[in-house]
């Protein structure tokens, strides 16, 4: 749709498992790994959420444009077309009347 959506880039510096062995145990390692996985999922979710928000905004703008065309511009153009047709018909009738009068005047001069 031509919408620019953000892309979140992230990286971890250093080793997330580089901590003193005195405080380390199996549960701490699982917790650390779970947090890293959660953080990755959270960042991916945030990126997708922002993309959906941007797309929803673009869809809303497009919907407003369509409504403006459908309910304002197109009816206005149709009214303008009707007005122009009426004016052209009126000019055609006037021209026909003038030509008829001119023909009558010419016939009157020829018969004399």
C-alpha positions as CSV (number, residue, x, y, z in Angstrom):
1,X,0.0,0.0,0.0
2,X,3.0,2.3,-0.1
3,X,3.1,2.7,3.7
4,X,6.4,3.0,5.4
5,X,6.4,0.8,8.4
6,X,9.1,0.7,11.1
7,X,11.5,-2.1,11.4
8,X,13.1,-2.6,14.8
9,X,16.7,-3.8,14.9
10,X,18.2,-5.1,18.0
11,X,21.3,-6.8,19.2
12,X,22.8,-8.1,22.4
13,X,26.2,-7.0,23.4
14,X,28.3,-9.5,25.2
15,X,27.3,-13.0,26.4
16,X,24.0,-13.0,28.4
17,X,25.2,-16.1,30.2
18,X,28.5,-14.5,31.3
19,X,27.8,-14.0,35.1
20,X,29.7,-15.3,38.1
21,X,29.4,-19.0,38.8
22,X,28.6,-18.3,42.5
23,X,25.1,-17.0,41.6
24,X,24.6,-19.5,38.8
25,X,22.4,-22.5,39.0
26,X,20.1,-24.3,36.5
27,X,17.0,-22.3,37.3
28,X,18.9,-19.0,36.8
29,X,20.1,-20.2,33.4
30,X,16.5,-21.2,32.4
31,X,15.2,-17.9,33.7
32,X,17.9,-16.0,31.7
33,X,17.2,-18.0,28.5
34,X,13.4,-17.5,29.0
35,X,13.9,-13.7,29.4
36,X,16.0,-13.6,26.2
37,X,13.3,-15.5,24.3
38,X,10.6,-13.3,25.8
39,X,12.5,-10.1,24.9
40,X,12.9,-11.4,21.3
41,X,9.1,-12.1,21.1
42,X,8.3,-8.8,22.7
43,X,10.3,-6.8,20.2
44,X,8.8,-8.8,17.3
45,X,5.3,-8.2,18.7
46,X,6.0,-4.5,19.1
47,X,7.2,-4.2,15.5
48,X,4.1,-6.0,14.2
49,X,1.8,-3.9,16.4
50,X,3.3,-0.7,15.0
51,X,3.0,-2.0,11.5
52,X,-0.7,-2.7,12.0
53,X,-1.3,0.7,13.5
54,X,0.4,2.4,10.5
55,X,-1.7,0.2,8.1
56,X,-4.9,1.0,10.0
57,X,-4.2,4.7,9.8
58,X,-3.6,4.4,6.0
59,X,-6.8,2.4,5.6
60,X,-8.7,5.1,7.5
61,X,-7.3,7.8,5.3
62,X,-8.2,5.8,2.2
63,X,-11.7,5.2,3.5
64,X,-12.2,9.0,4.1
65,X,-11.0,9.7,0.5
66,X,-13.4,7.1,-1.0
67,X,-16.3,8.6,1.0
68,X,-15.4,12.1,-0.1
69,X,-15.3,10.9,-3.7
70,X,-18.5,8.8,-3.4
71,X,-20.7,11.3,-1.5
72,X,-19.3,14.7,-2.4
73,X,-17.2,14.9,-5.6
74,X,-19.1,12.4,-7.8
75,X,-22.6,13.9,-7.1
76,X,-21.2,17.4,-7.6
77,X,-19.7,16.3,-11.0
78,X,-23.0,14.7,-12.0
79,X,-24.9,17.9,-11.2
80,X,-22.4,19.9,-13.2
81,X,-22.9,17.5,-16.2
82,X,-26.7,17.9,-15.9
83,X,-26.3,21.7,-15.9
84,X,-23.9,21.7,-18.9
85,X,-26.3,19.5,-20.8
86,X,-29.3,21.8,-20.0
87,X,-27.3,24.8,-21.2
88,X,-26.2,23.1,-24.4
89,X,-29.8,22.1,-25.1
90,X,-31.0,25.7,-24.4
91,X,-28.3,27.1,-26.8
92,X,-29.3,24.5,-29.4
93,X,-33.0,25.6,-29.2
94,X,-32.0,29.3,-29.4
95,X,-29.8,28.6,-32.4
96,X,-32.6,26.6,-34.1
97,X,-35.0,29.5,-33.5
98,X,-32.6,32.0,-34.9
99,X,-31.9,29.9,-38.0
100,X,-35.7,29.5,-38.6
101,X,-36.2,33.3,-38.4
102,X,-33.2,33.9,-40.7
103,X,-34.6,31.5,-43.3
104,X,-38.0,33.2,-43.1
105,X,-36.4,36.6,-43.6
106,X,-34.4,35.2,-46.6
107,X,-37.5,33.7,-48.1
108,X,-39.4,36.9,-47.7
109,X,-36.7,38.8,-49.6
110,X,-36.5,36.2,-52.4
111,X,-40.2,36.3,-53.0
112,X,-40.3,40.0,-53.4
